Amino acid sequence: MHSFALPLIPTEEGGLLIPAEQVTALLRGVADDWASAVEDGSPEADPETVRAMTEALTQLADQIDAECIACASRPDRQP
């Protein structure tokens, strides 16, 4: 099992933000941990369920990455 450190960025409004690359790394890390449980023969890890869940987490991470790239690539955004 992995340990994940997530940096929290406070906003002026009192909210907290987590950098997108940290969120996607977390999602992929959880998916990897689940896949490892299946590979290690963990009795709690149903292979079909784990496969479906790891695919869902990976797709979500990919979607977040794509949306961040699209947002950062907009011509109206100042560097």
HELIX and SHEET records of a PDB file:
HELIX    1   1 ALA A   20  GLU A   39  1                                  20    
HELIX    2   2 PRO A   47  ALA A   72  1                                  26    
SHEET    1   A 2 ILE A   9  PRO A  10  0                                        
SHEET    2   A 2 LEU A  16  LEU A  17 -1                                        
END                                                                             
